[in-house]
Amino acid sequence: MRGIGVEDSGGVTSRHCSKVTIVTFDCILNMAALFKEKPEHIWNTISEDFPLNPSLRDRAVPLAGSKVPGYSPIYRNVYSQKELKSVPYPGITTLYDTFELCAANNGDKPAFGHRVQKEDGKFGEYVWQDYNTVQKRRNNLGSGLFFVLENNPYKTDSEAHKKLKYDPLSDESFVLTMFSHNRPEWALADLMSAAYSITNTALYDTLGPDTSKYILNLTECPVVLCSKDKVKVLVELKEKNPEALSNLICIVSMDDLTTDDAPLKNYCHDHNISLFDYKQVEKLGEINPLDPIPPKPETTFTITFTSGTTGANPKGVLLTHENAVAGVTFSLSAIPLPKLYPTFYSFLPLAHIYERLNLHFATALGAAIGYPQGRSPLTLLEDVQVLQPDILSLVPRVLTKLEAGIKAQTINNDENPILKSLFTKAINAKMELITNPANENTNPSHLLYDRVLGLLRKKMGMGKLVGFVTGAAPISPETVKFLKASLNCGLGQGYGMSETFSGIMASSIHETEASSCGPVCITTEVKTRDLPEMGYTSKDEGGPRGELLVRGPQIFREYYKNPEETAKSFDEEGWFHTGDVARIDARTGRTWIIDRVKNFFKLAQGEYVTPERIENTYLSCFPYLAQMFVHGDSLRTHLVGVVGVDPVSITSYIKGRHNETINDPADLVRFFGDPQRKRQLLIDMNASLGDKLQGFEKLHNIEVDIEPLSLEKNLITPTMKIKRPVCTKYFKQTLDKLYEEGSLIKGDKL
């Protein structure tokens, strides 16, 4: 591979080496300009180099001499031992570069697709814009945006508004905001921001008005590009907070405005906001064209606000083009896809970094990206059946629902015993093949049962599917294995966060163990910090355990306007402290995320408990659960919890354990309201754990619900992390009741 990265002399790379890095980039840029390599040559070289053979990148090893007291050695991917990679090809250093290269080689190929609603209300086939069209619209949108901002009647002499002028020589940018469900116009705005060196950020529905106001105020945002249904919401927010949002003077609707929207326009003008739609702005840009302002690697691309787990205001993660291109390089190296024009489905929210990386990975790859019908996630399978994607990036919550649905149609299909028997044999046979260590990094075929499983794939619209990629939260290895076996495809899980521009690790989609996050990727190096108070050290049997520390070109620079949090997050050698507890396998260097640093408390008998590890263990071992919140108290000797059962799979448990059939999910809560049934459920939950938890780590009482933890209740983040302080307050009466009831299993052997 011809990418380059931050190079060191002895395995220790520092954030303070940035001057050396920039000089290296400048040299490469000058060389690329000097030789004027043809886009076809660069494209072909990248296509030949990526993705990496899994057997060449599926391990990480410690750097010699890098172990210091209190820490593990520094681990790097076997493929990037001498240097960390940061770009896919010398000179391709920004998202503007990656898109321009793609458009030059794939101009007439499909880029963005959406389904058009027919007169009967149903949605038809996907309609596509090619890369040439997207490139032209991108430039028109950027040119038109500068025109409407520079000529805005509500512009003031504020510091934020002084940045609205088109100036190719300036390194300062205003902050543009996107606010919409996934759609081609959202992606177009992101590409436009990259091309014109505009910093952007995003809002999303579950933030709520207070947090949205906080972000718009902090960024001094002058313009929002949004779906039409968000226009009134934004104006109402400014009406209630005129001083905090005084810089907001322009809204551009992604949907067409009509004469019926005259009252909405007037409402905007009443609050010093100009309202346009995309068509108007693009037309103005076509009439008044402006060349793109190519960014530099250090140019700030986006500020992504982390929702956080404490309930406090989110932190803005400042990410540069260097970070973004390193993320694209990681994806190119790790995700196996067809060489020619793969198809993506953009399902996860574009406001979050996981899907942002997917977008720029896809547009660097020349892929076709299909978008959902609208904001509802319920159209996933219907869209997939029409789109036939090659790759699906999902989160565990969606995959567990998919697992339950497939099981209901196959191995748990009591209404069709012949079908049940056939699929049970096929899936079991495939499971045996994919979990055999001799088949590592391969998808072994079965002469008979691959045909049976092919029928299921075709029915679900997954006939072309290479595999799934999942992240953002833990997933049960059993779910991974079942989906891989039943759909005869791959499934890899990764690890990353906003601060790392999404993934920095990814397991092989055909990893036989199906439980790790894979080794650290080629752009990043990692080590662990000892946490003796939690029982995690670098000398633990099987490999080091401790807080995961990361460093490299994919890691963010700072928190936006928050030097205190920035200083707390980095040490003097430039290591970012993730707050996640990891285990690194001594043999393979693969990583498991097993806990959170701050998530532990002491019970009355003096034992330390880490709730996240306990929750993950229950969810992994007892597949009928979808959610869990574990709580302990220093004045109590046992744990209690709130559990969310999966409404589909739990019915088979009830049938097997109680010989009863429940069809209405609403009846499930009443069913487990019976103390004896709840006690039996808890006994079975604890029995499923085997010896994976100690007695004091097991639950003694539970409250059962369908979806107790939700975004709407502000109990979890959009990436499904539990907001523990908020949950403790929200469930206070429930937790008090559980403790008052006492242990349901006292006396039972735990």
C-alpha positions in Angstrom: 0.0 0.0 0.0 1.3 3.4 -0.9 -0.4 5.5 1.8 1.7 7.4 4.3 1.4 8.2 7.9 2.9 9.6 11.1 6.3 7.9 11.3 8.4 7.5 14.4 11.8 6.2 15.4 11.1 3.7 18.1 7.4 3.1 18.3 6.3 6.3 20.1 4.3 8.7 18.0 3.4 12.0 19.6 0.7 14.7 18.9 3.6 17.1 19.2 5.2 15.7 16.0 2.5 17.5 13.9 5.1 19.8 12.3 7.0 16.9 10.9 3.7 15.4 9.6 2.7 18.6 7.8 6.1 18.8 6.2 5.7 15.3 5.0 2.3 16.1 3.6 3.6 19.2 1.8 6.4 17.2 0.2 3.9 14.6 -1.1 1.5 17.3 -2.3 4.3 19.0 -4.2 5.4 15.6 -5.7 1.9 14.8 -6.8 1.5 18.2 -8.4 5.0 17.9 -10.0 4.3 14.6 -11.7 0.6 15.3 -12.4 -0.3 11.6 -12.1 -3.4 10.7 -14.0 -6.6 10.1 -12.0 -6.9 6.7 -13.7 -3.5 5.6 -12.4 -4.2 6.8 -8.9 -7.6 5.1 -8.9 -6.3 1.8 -10.2 -3.5 1.8 -7.7 -5.9 2.3 -4.8 -8.2 -0.4 -6.2 -5.3 -2.8 -6.4 -4.1 -2.0 -2.9 -7.4 -2.2 -1.1 -9.0 -3.9 0.8 -6.1 -5.6 2.6 -6.1 -9.4 2.7 -7.6 -10.2 6.2 -4.8 -12.6 6.9 -2.4 -9.6 6.5 -4.2 -7.3 8.9 -6.0 -9.5 11.4 -3.4 -9.3 14.1 -1.8 -6.5 16.2 1.5 -6.9 17.9 3.4 -5.0 20.6 6.2 -2.7 19.6 9.5 -3.7 21.1 10.7 -1.6 24.1 7.4 0.3 24.4 6.3 -1.2 27.8 6.4 1.3 30.7 5.1 0.8 34.3 1.4 1.1 34.6 0.7 0.5 30.9 0.7 -2.2 28.4 3.1 -2.1 25.4 2.0 -0.1 22.4 0.1 -2.3 19.9 0.1 -1.7 16.2 -1.4 -3.6 13.3 1.0 -6.1 11.8 0.6 -4.2 8.5 1.7 -0.8 9.9 4.5 -1.7 12.3 7.0 0.9 10.9 4.5 3.7 10.3 0.8 4.5 10.8 -1.0 4.9 7.5 -3.1 8.1 7.1 -4.0 8.4 3.4 -5.0 5.9 0.6 -2.5 7.4 -1.8 0.1 10.2 -1.6 -1.5 13.5 -2.1 -5.0 12.3 -1.4 -5.3 14.2 1.9 -8.8 15.7 2.1 -12.4 14.6 1.5 -12.4 17.0 -1.4 -9.5 15.0 -2.9 -11.3 11.7 -2.4 -14.5 12.8 -4.1 -12.8 14.5 -7.0 -10.7 11.4 -7.6 -13.9 9.3 -7.6 -15.9 11.7 -9.8 -13.0 11.7 -12.4 -13.1 8.0 -12.6 -16.8 7.2 -12.1 -18.6 10.3 -13.3 -21.4 8.5 -15.1 -21.9 5.9 -12.4 -24.8 6.0 -9.9 -24.1 8.0 -6.7 -27.2 8.9 -4.7 -30.5 7.2 -5.1 -34.0 7.7 -3.6 -37.4 6.1 -4.1 -40.1 8.2 -5.6 -43.6 8.0 -4.0 -46.3 7.0 -6.4 -49.9 8.3 -6.6 -51.1 5.3 -4.5 -48.7 6.3 -1.7 -46.4 3.4 -2.3 -42.7 3.9 -3.2 -41.3 2.7 -6.5 -37.8 1.8 -7.7 -34.7 3.8 -6.9 -34.0 6.8 -9.0 -30.3 7.8 -9.3 -28.1 10.8 -9.7 -24.6 10.0 -11.1 -21.4 11.4 -9.8 -21.1 14.1 -12.4 -24.5 15.4 -11.4 -23.7 15.3 -7.7 -20.4 17.2 -8.4 -22.2 19.9 -10.4 -25.0 20.3 -7.8 -22.4 20.4 -5.1 -20.6 23.4 -6.7 -23.9 25.1 -7.5 -25.1 24.7 -3.9 -21.8 26.0 -2.5 -21.8 29.0 -4.9 -25.4 29.8 -4.2 -25.0 29.5 -0.5 -22.3 32.2 -0.4 -24.5 34.4 -2.6 -27.5 34.2 -0.3 -25.3 34.7 2.8 -23.2 37.6 1.4 -26.5 39.4 0.3 -28.5 38.5 3.3 -30.5 41.5 4.6 -30.2 40.3 8.2 -26.4 40.2 8.2 -24.8 42.2 11.0 -21.3 43.2 12.0 -21.0 40.3 14.4 -17.9 38.2 14.4 -19.8 35.2 13.1 -21.2 37.2 10.2 -17.8 38.5 9.2 -16.9 35.0 8.1 -19.7 34.8 5.6 -17.7 36.2 2.7 -16.3 34.0 0.0 -12.5 34.2 0.6 -10.2 31.4 -0.8 -7.3 32.8 1.3 -9.0 32.7 4.6 -8.6 29.8 7.1 -11.7 30.8 9.0 -15.1 29.4 8.4 -18.6 29.9 9.7 -20.4 26.8 11.0 -23.2 25.4 8.8 -25.7 23.1 10.3 -27.6 20.1 8.8 -30.9 19.0 10.2 -32.8 16.2 8.5 -33.3 12.5 8.2 -31.0 10.6 5.8 -31.5 11.8 2.2 -29.4 12.7 -0.8 -29.6 16.4 0.0 -28.0 15.8 3.4 -25.1 14.1 1.8 -24.9 16.8 -0.9 -24.5 19.4 1.9 -21.7 17.4 3.5 -19.8 17.2 0.2 -20.4 20.9 -0.5 -19.0 21.7 3.0 -15.8 19.7 2.2 -15.4 21.3 -1.2 -15.7 24.9 0.0 -13.8 24.5 3.3 -16.9 25.1 5.3 -17.1 23.7 8.8 -20.4 21.9 9.5 -22.3 20.3 12.3 -25.6 18.5 12.6 -28.8 18.5 14.7 -31.2 15.5 15.1 -34.6 15.1 16.6 -33.7 13.4 19.8 -31.4 16.2 20.9 -34.4 18.2 22.1 -34.8 22.0 21.9 -32.5 22.9 24.8 -29.5 21.0 23.4 -30.3 22.2 19.8 -30.3 25.8 21.1 -27.0 25.1 22.9 -25.3 23.8 19.8 -26.6 26.7 17.5 -25.6 29.2 20.1 -22.1 27.8 20.8 -21.3 27.5 17.1 -22.8 30.9 16.3 -24.5 29.2 13.4 -25.7 31.6 10.6 -27.4 29.0 8.3 -29.2 25.7 8.6 -29.9 23.3 5.7 -32.9 21.2 6.7 -36.0 19.3 5.6 -39.0 21.5 5.4 -40.7 20.1 8.5 -37.8 21.5 10.6 -38.1 25.1 9.4 -40.9 26.0 11.8 -39.1 24.2 14.6 -36.0 26.3 14.1 -37.8 29.6 13.8 -39.8 28.8 17.0 -36.4 28.1 18.7 -35.1 31.5 17.7 -38.4 33.2 18.7 -37.9 31.8 22.2 -34.2 32.5 22.3 -33.6 35.7 20.1 -30.4 36.7 21.7 -28.7 33.3 21.8 -29.7 32.6 18.2 -29.2 36.1 16.8 -26.6 34.8 14.3 -29.1 32.5 12.6 -30.2 34.5 9.6 -30.8 31.9 6.8 -32.5 28.5 6.4 -32.4 26.5 3.2 -35.1 23.8 2.8 -34.1 20.5 1.3 -37.7 20.2 0.0 -39.2 22.5 -2.6 -41.1 25.5 -1.3 -44.4 26.4 -3.0 -46.8 29.3 -2.9 -48.5 27.5 -0.1 -45.4 28.2 2.0 -45.8 32.0 1.9 -46.9 32.1 5.6 -43.8 30.1 6.5 -41.6 32.5 4.6 -43.2 35.4 6.4 -42.8 33.7 9.8 -39.1 33.4 9.0 -38.7 37.1 8.0 -40.6 38.2 11.1 -37.6 36.7 13.0 -34.8 38.0 10.8 -34.4 34.8 8.8 -34.3 34.4 5.0 -35.8 31.2 3.7 -34.8 29.5 0.5 -35.0 26.0 -1.0 -32.3 24.0 -2.6 -33.6 24.7 -6.1 -33.4 28.4 -5.6 -29.9 28.3 -4.0 -28.5 26.0 -6.7 -29.9 28.2 -9.5 -28.3 31.2 -7.9 -25.1 29.3 -7.7 -25.3 28.3 -11.4 -25.8 32.0 -12.3 -23.0 33.2 -9.9 -20.5 30.4 -10.0 -17.6 30.2 -7.5 -14.7 27.8 -7.6 -14.4 25.4 -4.7 -12.0 26.3 -1.9 -10.0 23.1 -1.5 -9.3 22.4 2.1 -6.0 21.5 3.7 -5.5 18.3 5.8 -5.6 20.5 9.0 -8.8 22.3 7.9 -11.7 21.6 10.3 -14.3 19.5 8.5 -17.0 19.0 11.1 -17.9 19.5 14.8 -19.8 16.4 15.9 -21.5 16.7 19.2 -21.3 13.7 21.4 -24.5 13.0 23.3 -22.7 11.9 26.4 -23.9 9.6 29.2 -24.1 12.0 32.1 -27.0 14.2 30.9 -24.8 17.3 30.7 -24.4 19.5 27.6 -22.7 17.5 24.7 -19.1 18.1 23.8 -18.2 19.2 20.3 -15.6 16.9 18.8 -13.5 19.0 16.3 -12.5 16.8 13.3 -10.2 17.7 10.5 -9.9 16.5 6.9 -6.8 14.6 8.0 -8.9 12.7 10.6 -11.6 12.0 8.0 -9.3 10.7 5.3 -7.6 8.5 7.8 -11.0 7.1 8.6 -11.7 6.5 4.9 -8.3 4.8 4.7 -9.2 2.5 7.6 -12.5 1.6 5.9 -10.8 0.9 2.5 -8.3 -1.4 4.2 -10.8 -3.4 6.3 -14.1 -3.8 4.5 -14.2 -6.3 1.7 -16.5 -5.2 -1.2 -16.9 -6.0 -4.9 -14.3 -4.0 -6.9 -16.9 -2.6 -9.3 -19.6 -0.2 -8.1 -20.9 -1.7 -4.8 -24.2 -0.5 -3.4 -24.7 0.9 0.1 -27.9 1.6 2.1 -27.7 4.7 4.2 -29.7 3.6 7.2 -28.0 4.9 10.4 -28.4 8.6 11.2 -26.0 10.8 9.1 -25.9 13.1 12.1 -23.6 10.6 13.8 -20.0 9.8 12.9 -20.6 6.1 12.1 -22.8 6.9 9.1 -20.7 10.0 8.2 -17.7 7.7 7.7 -19.9 5.3 5.6 -20.9 8.2 3.4 -17.3 9.3 2.6 -16.0 5.8 2.4 -18.8 5.1 -0.2 -18.1 8.2 -2.2 -14.3 7.5 -2.2 -15.1 4.0 -3.4 -17.4 5.0 -6.2 -20.4 3.3 -4.6 -24.1 3.8 -5.2 -25.8 5.0 -2.0 -29.5 4.3 -1.6 -31.5 6.3 0.9 -34.6 5.4 3.0 -38.1 6.4 2.1 -38.3 8.8 5.0 -37.5 9.2 8.7 -39.1 5.9 9.8 -36.7 3.0 10.4 -39.5 0.6 9.7 -38.9 0.7 6.0 -35.5 -0.9 6.2 -36.3 -4.4 4.9 -38.7 -3.0 2.2 -36.0 -0.6 0.9 -33.3 -3.4 1.1 -35.5 -5.7 -1.0 -35.6 -3.0 -3.8 -32.0 -1.8 -3.4 -30.2 -5.1 -3.1 -27.1 -3.7 -1.3 -23.7 -5.3 -1.0 -23.0 -4.1 2.5 -25.3 -3.1 5.5 -24.0 -1.0 8.4 -26.3 -1.5 11.3 -26.3 -1.4 15.1 -26.9 -4.3 17.5 -30.4 -3.3 18.3 -31.4 -3.6 14.7 -29.5 -6.9 14.2 -31.1 -8.5 17.2 -34.6 -7.7 15.8 -33.5 -9.1 12.4 -32.3 -12.3 14.2 -35.6 -12.6 16.0 -37.5 -12.2 12.8 -35.5 -14.8 10.9 -35.8 -17.3 13.8 -39.6 -16.8 13.8 -39.6 -17.8 10.1 -37.1 -20.6 10.3 -36.0 -22.5 13.3 -38.9 -21.4 15.5 -41.5 -21.8 12.8 -43.9 -24.2 14.6 -46.6 -23.6 12.1 -44.5 -25.2 9.3 -42.6 -28.2 10.8 -41.0 -29.2 7.5 -39.6 -25.7 6.9 -38.5 -25.6 10.6 -36.7 -28.9 10.3 -35.0 -28.0 7.0 -33.7 -24.6 8.1 -32.6 -25.9 11.5 -30.4 -28.5 9.8 -29.1 -25.9 7.3 -28.3 -23.3 9.9 -26.7 -25.8 12.3 -24.6 -27.2 9.5 -23.5 -23.7 8.4 -22.8 -22.7 12.1 -20.5 -25.7 12.5 -18.5 -24.6 9.4 -18.2 -20.9 10.2 -17.1 -21.5 13.8 -14.4 -24.0 12.8 -11.0 -22.3 13.4 -9.7 -23.9 10.3 -12.1 -21.7 8.3 -10.8 -18.4 9.7 -11.3 -15.4 7.3 -13.3 -17.6 4.8 -17.0 -18.3 4.2 -16.9 -22.1 3.7 -19.5 -23.4 1.4 -22.0 -26.3 1.9 -23.1 -28.1 -1.3 -26.7 -28.6 -0.3 -27.5 -26.0 2.4 -26.1 -23.0 0.7 -29.0 -23.3 -1.8 -31.5 -23.5 1.0 -30.1 -20.4 2.7 -29.9 -18.7 -0.6 -33.7 -18.8 -0.7 -33.9 -16.9 2.6 -31.3 -14.3 1.4 -33.3 -13.7 -1.8 -36.6 -13.3 0.0 -35.0 -10.7 2.3 -33.4 -8.7 -0.5 -29.9 -9.8 0.6 -28.9 -11.9 -2.4 -25.9 -9.7 -3.2 -25.0 -9.1 0.5 -21.3 -9.6 1.3 -21.9 -8.9 4.9 -22.9 -6.6 7.8 -20.8 -4.2 9.8 -21.9 -3.3 13.3 -20.7 -1.0 16.1 -21.7 1.6 18.6 -22.7 -1.0 21.2 -21.9 -4.6 22.3 -23.5 -7.5 20.4 -23.9 -11.1 21.5 -21.5 -13.5 19.7 -24.5 -15.8 19.3 -26.4 -13.2 17.3 -23.4 -12.7 15.1 -23.0 -16.4 14.5 -26.7 -17.0 13.8 -27.0 -14.1 11.3 -23.8 -15.2 9.5 -25.0 -18.8 9.3 -28.7 -18.1 8.4 -27.9 -15.5 5.7 -24.7 -17.2 4.6 -22.7 -13.9 4.7 -20.1 -12.1 6.8 -20.6 -10.0 9.9 -17.8 -7.9 11.4 -18.0 -5.7 14.4 -15.8 -2.7 15.0 -14.9 -0.1 17.6 -14.7 3.6 17.4 -16.2 6.9 18.7 -16.8 10.4 17.6 -13.3 11.3 18.8 -11.7 8.8 16.4 -13.8 9.6 13.4 -15.8 6.4 13.8 -14.0 3.0 13.5 -10.4 2.3 14.4 -10.9 -1.4 14.7 -12.8 -4.0 12.8 -12.9 -7.7 13.0 -12.8 -9.8 9.9 -16.4 -10.4 8.7 -15.5 -14.1 8.8 -13.9 -14.3 12.2 -14.7 -17.7 13.6 -14.8 -16.6 17.2 -17.2 -13.8 16.3 -16.7 -11.9 19.5 -13.8 -9.4 19.2 -13.7 -5.9 17.7 -10.6 -7.1 15.7 -7.1 -5.7 16.0 -6.3 -2.0 15.9 -6.3 -0.8 12.3 -3.5 0.6 10.2 -4.1 4.3 11.1 -3.9 4.0 14.9 -1.9 2.7 17.7 -3.2 1.6 21.2 -2.2 0.7 24.6 -4.0 0.1 28.0 -3.6 1.9 31.3 -3.8 -0.2 34.5 -6.9 0.2 36.6 -6.0 -1.8 39.8 -9.1 -0.5 41.6 -11.2 -2.3 39.0 -9.0 -5.3 38.9 -7.6 -4.6 35.4 -3.9 -4.6 34.7 -1.4 -4.9 31.9 -0.1 -8.2 33.5 -3.5 -10.0 33.4 -3.5 -13.6 32.2 -4.4 -13.8 28.5 -3.4 -10.3 27.7 -3.4 -6.7 29.1 -6.6 -5.2 30.4 -7.2 -1.6 31.3 -8.4 1.7 29.9 -7.9 1.9 26.2 -5.6 4.7 25.0 -5.4 5.6 21.3 -3.1 7.8 19.2 -2.6 8.5 15.5 -3.9 10.6 12.5 -7.5 9.5 12.9 -7.8 10.9 16.4 -9.5 14.3 16.9 -7.6 17.4 17.8 -9.7 19.1 20.5 -13.2 19.7 21.9 -14.7 22.8 20.4 -14.3 25.8 22.6 -13.6 23.5 25.6 -9.9 23.5 26.5 -10.6 22.1 29.9 -12.1 18.9 28.6 -9.5 18.7 25.9 -6.7 18.9 28.5 -8.4 16.2 30.6 -8.7 13.8 27.7 -5.1 13.8 26.4 -1.9 13.1 28.3 1.5 14.7 27.7 2.4 12.2 25.1 -0.7 12.8 23.0 -2.6 9.6 24.0 -6.4 10.1 24.0 -8.0 8.4 27.0 -11.2 6.8 25.7 -12.8 5.9 29.1 -13.5 2.4 27.7 -11.9 -0.7 29.3 -10.4 -3.1 26.8 -8.8 -6.5 26.8 -6.1 -7.1 24.2 -5.5 -10.8 23.4 -1.9 -11.7 24.0 -1.9 -14.2 21.0 -3.7 -12.2 18.3 -3.7 -8.6 19.5 -7.4 -8.5 18.9 -9.4 -6.2 21.2 -12.5 -6.7 23.3 -14.3 -3.8 25.0 -15.4 -5.1 28.3 -16.3 -2.1 30.6 -16.3 1.6 31.2 -13.7 3.3 33.5 -16.2 5.3 35.6 -18.9 2.6 35.8 -18.2 0.9 39.0 -19.5 1.1 42.5 -19.0 -0.8 45.9 -21.7 -2.9 47.5 -22.3 -2.9 51.2 -20.1 -6.0 51.7 -17.2 -4.2 50.0 -17.3 -5.9 46.6 -16.7 -3.7 43.5 -19.2 -4.1 40.7 -19.0 -2.9 37.1 -22.6 -2.7 35.7 -21.7 -2.4 32.0 -19.8 -5.7 32.0 -22.7 -7.4 33.9 -25.2 -6.0 31.4 -23.2 -7.2 28.4 -22.8 -10.6 29.9 -26.5 -11.1 30.5 -27.4 -9.8 27.1 -24.9 -12.1 25.5 -25.9 -15.2 27.4 -29.7 -14.8 27.5 -30.9 -14.0 24.0 -34.5 -13.1 25.0 -33.3 -9.8 26.5 -32.9 -6.7 24.4 -32.0 -4.1 27.1 -30.8 -4.0 30.7 -30.0 -1.5 33.3 -28.2 -2.8 36.4 -28.2 -0.9 39.6 -26.3 -1.3 42.9 -26.2 0.7 46.1 -23.4 1.0 48.7 -26.0 0.4 51.4 -27.3 -2.8 49.8 -25.7 -6.3 49.4 -27.3 -7.3 46.1 -28.0 -5.9 42.6 -31.4 -5.2 41.0 -32.2 -4.3 37.4 -34.6 -3.1 34.8 -34.8 -5.5 31.8 -36.3 -5.1 28.4 -37.4 -8.4 26.8 -37.4 -8.8 23.1 -41.1 -9.0 22.2 -40.6 -11.5 19.4 -38.1 -14.1 20.8 -39.5 -14.0 24.4 -42.7 -15.6 23.2 -40.8 -18.8 22.3 -39.3 -18.7 25.9 -42.8 -18.4 27.4 -44.1 -21.2 25.2 -41.2 -23.5 26.2 -41.1 -22.6 29.9 -44.8 -22.0 30.7 -46.6 -23.6 27.7 -48.5 -20.4 27.1 -48.9 -18.4 23.9 -48.9 -14.6 24.0 -49.6 -12.7 20.8 -50.0 -9.2 22.1 -46.7 -7.6 23.2 -48.7 -5.5 25.7 -49.6 -8.7 27.5 -45.9 -9.5 28.1 -45.5 -6.9 30.9 -48.7 -8.2 32.6 -47.5 -11.8 32.2 -44.2 -11.1 34.0 -46.0 -8.9 36.6 -46.8 -12.2 38.3 -44.1 -12.7 41.0 -43.6 -16.4 40.3 -43.1 -16.0 36.5 -40.7 -13.1 37.1 -38.8 -15.2 39.6 -38.5 -18.1 37.1 -37.3 -15.7 34.4 -34.6 -14.4 36.8 -33.6 -17.9 37.7 -33.2 -18.8 34.0 -31.3 -15.6 33.3 -28.8 -16.4 36.1 -28.5 -20.0 35.0 -27.6 -19.0 31.5 -24.5 -17.2 32.8 -22.7 -20.3 33.9 -19.5 -19.2 35.7 -19.1 -16.0 33.8 -20.2 -13.8 36.7 -19.6 -14.2 40.4 -22.5 -14.5 42.9 -22.5 -10.9 44.0 -22.6 -9.8 40.3 -25.9 -11.5 39.6 -29.3 -9.9 39.9 -31.7 -10.6 42.7 -34.7 -8.7 41.5 -35.9 -7.2 38.2 -38.6 -5.1 36.6 -39.7 -6.4 33.2 -40.8 -4.1 30.3 -40.7 -4.1 26.5 -38.4 -1.1 25.9 -37.7 0.6 29.2 -34.6 2.4 27.8 -35.4 4.8 24.9 -34.1 8.0 23.3 -37.5 9.6 23.9 -37.1 9.2 27.6 -33.5 10.5 27.4 -32.2 7.4 29.0 -29.8 6.3 26.3 -27.7 8.1 23.7 -28.3 7.8 20.0 -25.6 5.2 19.9 -27.4 3.2 22.6 -25.1 3.9 25.6 -26.9 4.1 28.9 -27.1 7.5 30.6 -26.6 6.1 34.1 -27.2 9.1 36.3 -30.3 9.9 34.3 -31.5 6.3 34.5 -30.9 6.2 38.3 -33.1 9.3 38.8 -35.7 8.2 36.3 -36.1 4.7 37.8 -35.8 5.7 41.4 -39.3 4.6 42.5 -38.9 1.3 40.6 -35.5 0.6 42.1 -36.7 1.5 45.6 -39.7 -0.9 45.0 -37.3 -3.7 43.9 -35.2 -3.3 47.0 -38.3 -3.2 49.2 -39.5 -6.5 47.7 -36.1 -8.0 48.5 -34.3 -10.8 46.8 -36.4 -13.1 44.7 -33.8 -15.8 44.8 -32.2 -15.6 48.2 -31.2 -19.1 49.2 -30.8 -20.2 45.6 -27.3 -21.2 44.6 -25.8 -18.3 42.6 
